Amino acid sequence: MISNNAHPNVKVTGRHLQITDSISDYVTRKIEGLHLDYPKIIEAHVILEVEKYRHSAEVVLVCSNHITIEACEETNDMYAAIDAVADKVARQMRKYKTRLMRKHRPRKDIVQHLDEQVLHPEPTEDDEHQEHAVVRTERLPVKPMFVDEAVLQMEMSPRQFLVFLNARSSRVNVLYRRKSGDFGLIEPTVN
């Protein structure tokens, strides 16, 4: 069930859970409390889910400067999960603000460009009998941003990659997390 409150920027969705007015109001108050921090929240989507004894709350905040902040918490009580995820999002927002204010990230040596060719091995007899299917499709919004903004977005997100429209080159790029903790950038070229 989807519930839109008097606050159009907060959307509450329930999975295996009826969204009551009290839960919706509680979530809205928690999200509105986050407006005291930076960056400015443009839109919030809160997903509440119940599976047996697990109550989970997930928050996706779309903020100014092309920043999306995501967090998820799971407890045995829905209100505790909402409190925990709101605290987690608030910490992420403060962390983002601190990093932005300090500007401690040097622009050099953060992004390593991936410039390699993928070699396909010769097919074997077993490969001919295997069929691989696309089992999941995910639609991602491609936002225009500079590489340093994309790096900042990745630092604030648990995701392993970010697809974005490079504001300098006007081409789709992919920023990904490396095992070393650094980031790699894939810039497609046309041959």
N, CA, C and O of each residue as an XYZ file, in Angstrom:
764
protein
N       0.843     -1.186      0.000
C       0.000      0.000      0.000
C       0.879      1.236      0.000
O       1.904      1.266      0.681
N       0.501      2.238     -0.739
C       1.258      3.479     -0.815
C       0.427      4.588     -0.195
O      -0.772      4.713     -0.446
N       1.085      5.375      0.609
C       0.392      6.459      1.286
C       1.151      7.756      1.040
O       2.345      7.841      1.328
N       0.478      8.749      0.518
C       1.082     10.069      0.356
C       0.483     10.990      1.404
O      -0.733     11.169      1.474
N       1.352     11.569      2.216
C       0.899     12.416      3.306
C       0.640     13.829      2.792
O       0.701     14.099      1.592
N       0.349     14.719      3.740
C       0.190     16.120      3.405
C       1.519     16.693      2.920
O       1.541     17.735      2.265
N       2.610     16.031      3.231
C       3.938     16.436      2.771
C       4.244     15.671      1.493
O       4.538     14.476      1.546
N       4.182     16.333      0.352
C       4.322     15.628     -0.919
C       5.702     15.040     -1.159
O       5.856     14.200     -2.045
N       6.728     15.459     -0.387
C       8.062     14.953     -0.624
C       8.344     13.632      0.103
O       9.426     13.067     -0.060
N       7.399     13.132      0.895
C       7.598     11.876      1.624
C       6.593     10.846      1.120
O       5.383     11.069      1.164
N       7.111      9.712      0.640
C       6.258      8.624      0.174
C       6.551      7.392      1.028
O       7.708      6.994      1.166
N       5.525      6.798      1.593
C       5.678      5.629      2.457
C       5.032      4.438      1.774
O       3.864      4.486      1.389
N       5.811      3.358      1.627
C       5.326      2.140      0.994
C       5.431      0.997      1.985
O       6.425      0.880      2.702
N       4.416      0.159      2.028
C       4.441     -1.006      2.914
C       4.429     -2.294      2.127
O       3.644     -2.460      1.193
N       5.306     -3.207      2.509
C       5.322     -4.548      1.922
C       4.936     -5.522      3.017
O       5.604     -5.616      4.047
N       3.866     -6.238      2.786
C       3.320     -7.168      3.783
C       2.946     -6.421      5.066
O       3.013     -6.968      6.167
N       2.551     -5.159      4.892
C       2.248     -4.310      6.028
C       1.252     -3.246      5.599
O       1.440     -2.593      4.573
N       0.202     -3.071      6.373
C      -0.772     -2.009      6.134
C      -0.215     -0.725      6.737
O       0.081     -0.680      7.931
N      -0.070      0.310      5.929
C       0.451      1.597      6.416
C      -0.693      2.349      7.088
O      -1.639      2.799      6.441
N      -0.574      2.468      8.400
C      -1.594      3.198      9.152
C      -1.214      4.673      9.196
O      -0.084      5.045      8.882
N      -2.169      5.503      9.589
C      -1.895      6.936      9.703
C      -0.812      7.209     10.744
O       0.017      8.100     10.563
N      -0.822      6.430     11.847
C       0.172      6.675     12.895
C       1.582      6.337     12.406
O       2.524      7.072     12.701
N       1.743      5.243     11.667
C       3.061      4.890     11.133
C       3.494      5.931     10.108
O       4.644      6.370     10.106
N       2.570      6.322      9.241
C       2.876      7.310      8.215
C       3.287      8.654      8.838
O       4.252      9.275      8.395
N       2.557      9.093      9.857
C       2.886     10.339     10.544
C       4.242     10.240     11.242
O       5.029     11.187     11.219
N       4.508      9.090     11.862
C       5.777      8.874     12.562
C       6.952      8.964     11.581
O       7.951      9.629     11.856
N       6.819      8.288     10.437
C       7.863      8.314      9.416
C       8.059      9.736      8.893
O       9.194     10.189      8.738
N       6.971     10.433      8.622
C       7.043     11.798      8.101
C       7.767     12.713      9.081
O       8.602     13.521      8.673
N       7.454     12.593     10.374
C       8.134     13.420     11.389
C       9.629     13.119     11.415
O      10.449     14.028     11.542
N       9.979     11.849     11.295
C      11.402     11.462     11.298
C      12.125     12.053     10.091
O      13.230     12.579     10.223
N      11.502     11.965      8.914
C      12.130     12.496      7.694
C      12.211     14.012      7.758
O      13.225     14.587      7.361
N      11.164     14.675      8.249
C      11.186     16.131      8.371
C      12.276     16.586      9.329
O      12.856     17.656      9.143
N      12.561     15.790     10.348
C      13.635     16.113     11.291
C      14.997     16.112     10.627
O      15.923     16.764     11.110
N      15.129     15.392      9.532
C      16.393     15.343      8.808
C      16.654     16.616      8.024
O      17.792     16.859      7.624
N      15.640     17.433      7.793
C      15.806     18.661      7.014
C      16.726     19.659      7.705
O      17.190     20.612      7.079
N      16.989     19.448      8.976
C      17.889     20.356      9.683
C      19.320     20.174      9.194
O      20.130     21.097      9.283
N      19.628     19.013      8.689
C      20.972     18.735      8.194
C      21.087     19.087      6.720
O      20.093     19.336      6.037
N      22.329     19.100      6.249
C      22.614     19.327      4.836
C      22.970     17.987      4.239
O      23.572     17.194      4.963
N      22.670     17.648      3.017
C      22.097     18.438      1.942
C      20.577     18.507      2.025
O      19.948     17.757      2.772
N      20.002     19.410      1.253
C      18.557     19.605      1.243
C      17.879     18.395      0.616
O      18.266     17.946     -0.463
N      16.867     17.872      1.296
C      16.122     16.713      0.802
C      15.047     17.198     -0.159
O      14.230     18.052      0.188
N      15.053     16.646     -1.368
C      14.052     17.002     -2.361
C      12.871     16.032     -2.283
O      11.711     16.438     -2.360
N      13.183     14.764     -2.131
C      12.149     13.729     -2.132
C      12.605     12.576     -1.247
O      13.794     12.260     -1.207
N      11.679     11.950     -0.541
C      12.002     10.808      0.317
C      11.047      9.662      0.033
O       9.841      9.862     -0.117
N      11.605      8.454     -0.040
C      10.793      7.250     -0.203
C      11.183      6.296      0.914
O      12.346      5.912      1.037
N      10.215      5.919      1.720
C      10.446      5.017      2.843
C       9.687      3.725      2.568
O       8.485      3.745      2.306
N      10.402      2.596      2.630
C       9.800      1.285      2.375
C       9.849      0.497      3.676
O      10.923      0.225      4.213
N       8.683      0.138      4.170
C       8.577     -0.642      5.400
C       8.139     -2.050      5.029
O       7.224     -2.232      4.227
N       8.798     -3.048      5.618
C       8.518     -4.429      5.253
C       8.512     -5.301      6.503
O       9.313     -5.116      7.419
N       7.580     -6.261      6.516
C       7.507     -7.221      7.606
C       7.574     -8.627      7.010
O       6.799     -8.979      6.121
N       8.517     -9.424      7.520
C       8.630    -10.833      7.156
C       8.801    -11.616      8.448
O       9.848    -11.528      9.090
N       7.805    -12.368      8.828
C       7.798    -13.110     10.095
C       8.106    -12.154     11.239
O       7.304    -11.266     11.528
N       9.263    -12.321     11.904
C       9.593    -11.464     13.049
C      10.559    -10.348     12.691
O      11.012     -9.609     13.565
N      10.876    -10.223     11.405
C      11.824     -9.196     10.970
C      11.052     -7.993     10.441
O      10.206     -8.117      9.556
N      11.355     -6.854     10.990
C      10.755     -5.597     10.543
C      11.887     -4.759      9.966
O      12.858     -4.456     10.661
N      11.764     -4.390      8.708
C      12.834     -3.599      8.089
C      12.284     -2.280      7.578
O      11.137     -2.172      7.143
N      13.154     -1.280      7.651
C      12.828      0.054      7.151
C      13.969      0.484      6.229
O      15.139      0.445      6.609
N      13.609      0.891      5.022
C      14.583      1.359      4.053
C      14.210      2.781      3.665
O      13.039      3.089      3.444
N      15.223      3.651      3.585
C      14.996      5.048      3.231
C      15.859      5.381      2.021
O      17.050      5.073      1.990
N      15.242      6.015      1.023
C      15.961      6.532     -0.144
C      15.654      8.020     -0.215
O      14.515      8.426     -0.443
N      16.702      8.831     -0.013
C      16.540     10.281     -0.060
C      17.177     10.819     -1.336
O      18.343     10.547     -1.622
N      16.412     11.574     -2.089
C      16.951     12.274     -3.245
C      17.189     13.702     -2.769
O      16.258     14.415     -2.394
N      18.471     14.104     -2.792
C      18.859     15.397     -2.243
C      19.380     16.317     -3.334
O      19.539     15.918     -4.488
N      19.640     17.545     -2.945
C      20.215     18.507     -3.884
C      21.621     18.064     -4.273
O      22.197     17.190     -3.626
N      22.169     18.654     -5.311
C      23.508     18.338     -5.829
C      23.603     16.904     -6.343
O      24.680     16.309     -6.292
N      22.513     16.342     -6.832
C      22.488     15.004     -7.429
C      22.887     13.912     -6.441
O      23.412     12.881     -6.860
N      22.660     14.101     -5.167
C      23.054     13.130     -4.157
C      21.838     12.287     -3.783
O      20.751     12.809     -3.535
N      22.048     10.973     -3.750
C      21.032     10.043     -3.274
C      21.610      9.314     -2.073
O      22.695      8.738     -2.155
N      20.899      9.336     -0.970
C      21.351      8.668      0.248
C      20.396      7.521      0.529
O      19.179      7.704      0.563
N      20.959      6.337      0.730
C      20.160      5.142      0.985
C      20.620      4.493      2.274
O      21.813      4.470      2.578
N      19.663      3.964      3.033
C      19.998      3.230      4.250
C      18.887      2.228      4.533
O      17.734      2.427      4.149
N      19.260      1.146      5.214
C      18.290      0.104      5.561
C      18.633     -0.427      6.942
O      19.807     -0.613      7.264
N      17.630     -0.668      7.747
C      17.816     -1.252      9.075
C      16.744     -2.295      9.312
O      15.629     -2.192      8.799
N      17.096     -3.300     10.097
C      16.176     -4.409     10.378
C      16.213     -4.725     11.868
O      17.285     -4.911     12.443
N      15.029     -4.785     12.494
C      14.926     -5.139     13.914
C      13.688     -6.017     14.089
O      13.083     -6.457     13.112
N      13.327     -6.261     15.327
C      12.105     -7.040     15.578
C      10.918     -6.131     15.905
O       9.850     -6.617     16.276
N      11.103     -4.802     15.769
C      10.039     -3.836     16.024
C      10.078     -2.759     14.938
O      11.144     -2.212     14.654
N       8.954     -2.454     14.339
C       8.920     -1.521     13.216
C       9.357     -0.116     13.627
O      10.122      0.521     12.903
N       8.889      0.377     14.770
C       9.259      1.723     15.194
C      10.755      1.810     15.506
O      11.384      2.835     15.243
N      11.317      0.755     16.055
C      12.766      0.719     16.317
C      13.544      0.725     14.998
O      14.591      1.366     14.898
N      13.039      0.015     13.991
C      13.689     -0.006     12.673
C      13.642      1.380     12.035
O      14.617      1.818     11.423
N      12.507      2.072     12.177
C      12.371      3.435     11.632
C      13.350      4.371     12.337
O      14.024      5.167     11.684
N      13.433      4.281     13.666
C      14.375      5.117     14.420
C      15.813      4.849     13.985
O      16.585      5.783     13.767
N      16.169      3.574     13.861
C      17.544      3.198     13.513
C      17.918      3.672     12.116
O      19.023      4.172     11.907
N      17.004      3.519     11.154
C      17.321      3.945      9.789
C      17.382      5.473      9.700
O      18.177      6.009      8.928
N      16.568      6.173     10.468
C      16.623      7.642     10.476
C      17.953      8.111     11.060
O      18.547      9.064     10.557
N      18.426      7.446     12.122
C      19.726      7.785     12.708
C      20.855      7.521     11.717
O      21.790      8.314     11.606
N      20.762      6.410     11.002
C      21.793      6.048     10.020
C      21.852      7.079      8.893
O      22.936      7.492      8.480
N      20.690      7.490      8.400
C      20.627      8.496      7.328
C      21.173      9.835      7.834
O      21.891     10.523      7.108
N      20.840     10.204      9.060
C      21.337     11.464      9.627
C      22.869     11.441      9.712
O      23.520     12.443      9.416
N      23.442     10.305     10.113
C      24.905     10.192     10.175
C      25.512     10.335      8.786
O      26.530     11.006      8.615
N      24.889      9.705      7.795
C      25.393      9.798      6.419
C      25.339     11.243      5.918
O      26.256     11.707      5.241
N      24.259     11.947      6.254
C      24.128     13.337      5.820
C      25.187     14.221      6.487
O      25.774     15.085      5.836
N      25.431     14.003      7.792
C      26.465     14.772      8.477
C      27.844     14.461      7.902
O      28.680     15.351      7.750
N      28.068     13.189      7.585
C      29.343     12.766      6.994
C      29.535     13.446      5.634
O      30.626     13.925      5.324
N      28.487     13.485      4.840
C      28.545     14.145      3.537
C      28.862     15.624      3.708
O      29.716     16.167      3.007
N      28.172     16.275      4.643
C      28.390     17.705      4.865
C      29.822     17.972      5.314
O      30.456     18.915      4.839
N      30.333     17.150      6.222
C      31.699     17.317      6.711
C      32.703     17.156      5.581
O      33.629     17.957      5.456
N      32.531     16.141      4.765
C      33.450     15.913      3.654
C      33.393     17.057      2.652
O      34.418     17.480      2.118
N      32.206     17.544      2.408
C      32.055     18.635      1.456
C      32.709     19.914      1.993
O      33.360     20.642      1.243
N      32.538     20.179      3.275
C      33.087     21.393      3.869
C      34.611     21.339      3.944
O      35.277     22.347      3.707
N      35.158     20.200      4.263
C      36.614     20.078      4.391
C      37.308     20.062      3.043
O      38.448     20.506      2.902
N      36.596     19.538      2.053
C      37.173     19.368      0.713
C      38.540     18.705      0.828
O      39.519     19.126      0.213
N      38.569     17.661      1.633
C      39.831     16.971      1.903
C      40.253     16.026      0.784
O      41.375     15.520      0.782
N      39.365     15.795     -0.153
C      39.702     14.843     -1.216
C      40.483     15.548     -2.313
O      39.945     16.445     -2.962
N      41.713     15.176     -2.532
C      42.392     15.733     -3.703
C      41.785     15.154     -4.963
O      41.339     14.006     -4.967
N      41.762     15.934     -6.033
C      41.141     15.484     -7.277
C      42.004     14.487     -8.027
O      41.483     13.745     -8.860
N      43.293     14.441     -7.766
C      44.160     13.513     -8.487
C      44.213     12.176     -7.752
O      43.997     12.115     -6.542
N      44.491     11.155     -8.458
C      44.701      9.798     -7.943
C      43.475      9.181     -7.275
O      43.599      8.123     -6.658
N      42.310      9.789     -7.371
C      41.127      9.154     -6.801
C      40.545      8.169     -7.792
O      40.180      7.051     -7.428
N      40.460      8.576     -9.017
C      39.814      7.765    -10.031
C      40.881      7.186    -10.950
O      41.713      7.910    -11.497
N      40.840      5.885    -11.106
C      41.728      5.238    -12.050
C      40.891      4.854    -13.252
O      39.821      4.264    -13.106
N      41.369      5.184    -14.429
C      40.617      4.905    -15.637
C      40.840      3.466    -16.062
O      41.966      2.969    -16.044
N      39.776      2.810    -16.439
C      39.848      1.441    -16.908
C      40.015      1.478    -18.418
O      39.157      1.994    -19.135
N      41.112      0.935    -18.889
C      41.399      0.955    -20.309
C      41.931     -0.420    -20.692
O      43.129     -0.585    -20.920
N      41.053     -1.391    -20.763
C      41.475     -2.744    -21.076
C      40.459     -3.399    -21.989
O      39.325     -2.937    -22.114
N      40.874     -4.470    -22.618
C      39.992     -5.208    -23.504
C      39.595     -6.509    -22.823
O      40.395     -7.120    -22.114
N      38.380     -6.919    -23.040
C      37.914     -8.183    -22.497
C      38.175     -9.251    -23.548
O      37.726     -9.151    -24.690
N      38.907    -10.270    -23.134
C      39.206    -11.367    -24.046
C      38.202    -12.484    -23.813
O      37.974    -12.881    -22.670
N      37.617    -12.980    -24.852
C      36.649    -14.067    -24.739
C      37.349    -15.370    -25.084
O      37.894    -15.503    -26.180
N      37.346    -16.336    -24.168
C      37.989    -17.611    -24.471
C      37.207    -18.362    -25.543
O      36.024    -18.109    -25.773
N      37.892    -19.276    -26.180
C      37.232    -20.107    -27.191
C      36.121    -20.910    -26.523
O      36.323    -21.436    -25.428
N      34.949    -21.016    -27.158
C      33.857    -21.777    -26.541
C      34.203    -23.265    -26.479
O      34.813    -23.830    -27.388
N      33.791    -23.867    -25.377
C      33.990    -25.310    -25.214
C      32.666    -26.003    -25.449
O      31.631    -25.358    -25.621
N      32.709    -27.329    -25.453
C      31.502    -28.118    -25.700
C      30.463    -27.882    -24.602
O      29.264    -27.843    -24.877
N      30.933    -27.722    -23.339
C      30.010    -27.478    -22.229
C      29.327    -26.120    -22.362
O      28.159    -25.974    -22.001
N      30.051    -25.124    -22.878
C      29.488    -23.785    -23.026
C      28.325    -23.755    -24.005
O      27.393    -22.967    -23.843
N      28.376    -24.595    -25.004
C      27.325    -24.599    -26.019
C      25.991    -25.068    -25.450
O      24.933    -24.730    -25.981
N      26.041    -25.855    -24.362
C      24.809    -26.376    -23.775
C      24.269    -25.464    -22.670
O      23.135    -25.634    -22.222
N      25.085    -24.490    -22.229
C      24.648    -23.579    -21.189
C      24.022    -22.345    -21.808
O      24.572    -21.744    -22.731
N      22.864    -21.981    -21.284
C      22.234    -20.747    -21.717
C      22.126    -19.843    -20.507
O      21.664    -20.266    -19.448
N      22.548    -18.612    -20.660
C      22.460    -17.653    -19.570
C      21.356    -16.666    -19.904
O      21.255    -16.158    -21.021
N      20.549    -16.420    -18.920
C      19.417    -15.521    -19.124
C      19.557    -14.314    -18.206
O      20.188    -14.397    -17.152
N      18.981    -13.219    -18.601
C      18.923    -12.040    -17.744
C      17.863    -12.339    -16.690
O      16.690    -12.527    -17.012
N      18.285    -12.380    -15.434
C      17.364    -12.743    -14.363
C      16.832    -11.530    -13.604
O      15.888    -11.635    -12.821
N      17.455    -10.376    -13.850
C      16.990     -9.175    -13.163
C      17.324     -7.953    -14.002
O      18.430     -7.829    -14.528
N      16.372     -7.067    -14.118
C      16.594     -5.802    -14.826
C      16.377     -4.687    -13.823
O      15.379     -4.664    -13.102
N      17.312     -3.773    -13.787
C      17.205     -2.646    -12.881
C      17.266     -1.365    -13.686
O      18.182     -1.183    -14.488
N      16.320     -0.488    -13.490
C      16.303      0.786    -14.194
C      16.931      1.833    -13.278
O      16.452      2.074    -12.171
N      18.006      2.446    -13.755
C      18.718      3.441    -12.966
C      18.613      4.799    -13.636
O      18.849      4.912    -14.839
N      18.264      5.829    -12.879
C      18.251      7.164    -13.474
C      19.686      7.597    -13.758
O      20.562      7.423    -12.911
N      19.929      8.149    -14.920
C      21.259      8.611    -15.297
C      21.258     10.127    -15.139
O      20.672     10.852    -15.943
N      21.930     10.590    -14.081
C      21.930     12.012    -13.764
C      23.217     12.660    -14.265
O      24.285     12.052    -14.187
N      23.130     13.880    -14.774
C      24.359     14.579    -15.164
C      25.105     15.045    -13.916
O      24.518     15.687    -13.045
N      26.406     14.723    -13.827
C      27.232     15.171    -12.718
C      28.705     15.088    -13.109
O      29.080     14.383    -14.046
N      29.518     15.818    -12.376
C      30.952     15.771    -12.592
C      31.509     14.550    -11.875
O      30.850     13.994    -10.997
N      32.712     14.130    -12.238
C      33.304     12.927    -11.666
C      33.471     13.058    -10.155
O      33.227     12.095     -9.427
N      33.881     14.228     -9.668
C      34.050     14.379     -8.226
C      32.713     14.295     -7.490
O      32.665     13.826     -6.353
N      31.629     14.743     -8.121
C      30.298     14.580     -7.520
C      29.918     13.109     -7.491
O      29.316     12.644     -6.523
N      30.264     12.370     -8.543
C      29.971     10.938     -8.588
C      30.753     10.196     -7.514
O      30.228      9.273     -6.891
N      32.012     10.594     -7.289
C      32.821      9.975     -6.236
C      32.176     10.221     -4.879
O      32.087      9.308     -4.057
N      31.729     11.440     -4.642
C      31.072     11.771     -3.391
C      29.792     10.953     -3.221
O      29.495     10.485     -2.122
N      29.041     10.782     -4.299
C      27.819      9.976     -4.263
C      28.154      8.533     -3.893
O      27.453      7.924     -3.086
N      29.214      7.985     -4.472
C      29.611      6.601     -4.175
C      30.057      6.450     -2.728
O      29.791      5.425     -2.099
N      30.731      7.461     -2.199
C      31.160      7.403     -0.802
C      29.968      7.333      0.141
O      30.065      6.761      1.227
N      28.842      7.914     -0.271
C      27.654      7.951      0.580
C      26.707      6.789      0.331
O      25.680      6.678      1.001
N      27.029      5.933     -0.607
C      26.118      4.867     -0.999
C      26.742      3.493     -0.762
O      27.957      3.336     -0.881
N      25.929      2.514     -0.433
C      26.464      1.153     -0.294
C      26.635      0.442     -1.638
O      27.172     -0.664     -1.683
N      26.193      1.051     -2.711
C      26.266      0.418     -4.029
C      27.705      0.222     -4.473
O      28.611      0.914     -4.007
N      27.906     -0.723     -5.376
C      29.231     -1.036     -5.894
C      29.555     -0.244     -7.156
O      30.714     -0.183     -7.566
N      28.547      0.359     -7.773
C      28.780      1.125     -8.989
C      27.750      2.242     -9.103
O      26.714      2.231     -8.439
N      28.065      3.207     -9.964
C      27.163      4.320    -10.214
C      27.242      4.653    -11.699
O      28.323      4.892    -12.237
N      26.090      4.665    -12.352
C      26.010      5.043    -13.756
C      25.553      6.500    -13.782
O      24.539      6.849    -13.178
N      26.319      7.359    -14.496
C      25.967      8.772    -14.538
C      26.360      9.369    -15.883
O      27.149      8.794    -16.633
N      25.792     10.532    -16.169
C      26.117     11.263    -17.389
C      27.204     12.280    -17.027
O      26.959     13.220    -16.271
N      28.404     12.078    -17.576
C      29.528     12.954    -17.264
C      29.207     14.358    -17.785
O      28.986     14.553    -18.981
N      29.185     15.326    -16.875
C      28.811     16.698    -17.236
C      29.842     17.348    -18.155
O      29.505     18.264    -18.904
N      31.092     16.889    -18.110
C      32.129     17.454    -18.979
C      32.048     16.895    -20.396
O      32.109     17.647    -21.368
N      31.908     15.568    -20.512
C      31.951     14.936    -21.838
C      30.576     14.647    -22.424
O      30.473     14.304    -23.602
N      29.516     14.776    -21.629
C      28.141     14.458    -22.041
C      28.007     13.004    -22.482
O      27.203     12.690    -23.360
N      28.797     12.117    -21.872
C      28.724     10.681    -22.166
C      28.396      9.921    -20.888
O      28.687     10.375    -19.782
N      27.789      8.766    -21.063
C      27.478      7.908    -19.929
C      28.782      7.288    -19.423
O      29.554      6.733    -20.204
N      29.022      7.385    -18.112
C      30.187      6.800    -17.456
C      29.715      5.890    -16.344
O      28.586      6.003    -15.869
N      30.601      4.973    -15.928
C      30.322      4.092    -14.801
C      31.468      4.236    -13.812
O      32.629      4.034    -14.167
N      31.145      4.581    -12.584
C      32.116      4.652    -11.506
C      31.903      3.422    -10.647
O      30.770      3.108    -10.282
N      32.985      2.717    -10.317
C      32.831      1.499     -9.533
C      33.838      1.460     -8.398
O      34.886      2.103     -8.448
N      33.491      0.685     -7.367
C      34.324      0.521     -6.185
C      35.356     -0.569     -6.436
O      35.009     -1.661     -6.884
N      36.630     -0.278     -6.149
C      37.700     -1.265     -6.301
C      37.952     -1.929     -4.949
O      37.603     -1.370     -3.909
N      38.552     -3.109     -4.959
C      38.843     -3.822     -3.714
C      39.732     -3.001     -2.789
O      39.635     -3.113     -1.567
N      40.602     -2.173     -3.374
C      41.526     -1.353     -2.583
C      40.813     -0.207     -1.856
O      41.406      0.444     -0.995
N      39.558      0.040     -2.196
C      38.815      1.146     -1.598
C      38.765      2.367     -2.490
O      37.963      3.273     -2.262
N      39.624      2.401     -3.514
C      39.597      3.488     -4.486
C      38.440      3.263     -5.449
O      37.672      2.311     -5.306
N      38.327      4.143     -6.423
C      37.268      4.032     -7.411
C      37.871      3.911     -8.800
O      38.942      4.454     -9.071
N      37.184      3.204     -9.667
C      37.551      3.115    -11.072
C      36.477      3.780    -11.898
O      35.314      3.826    -11.499
N      36.865      4.297    -13.052
C      35.915      4.983    -13.923
C      35.948      4.331    -15.297
O      37.014      4.186    -15.896
N      34.802      3.945    -15.786
C      34.678      3.381    -17.125
C      34.089      4.470    -18.012
O      32.987      4.962    -17.766
N      34.845      4.840    -19.056
C      34.400      5.835    -20.025
C      34.271      5.140    -21.376
O      35.274      4.940    -22.061
N      33.054      4.767    -21.770
C      32.885      4.073    -23.049
C      33.345      4.950    -24.224
O      33.141      6.164    -24.230
N      33.961      4.312    -25.198
C      34.373      5.002    -26.416
C      33.774      4.261    -27.593
O      33.493      3.065    -27.512
N      33.585      4.969    -28.671
C      33.043      4.378    -29.895
C      34.214      4.054    -30.805
O      35.016      4.934    -31.116
N      34.325      2.801    -31.238
C      35.436      2.391    -32.136
C      35.092      2.661    -33.556
O      35.894      2.386    -34.448
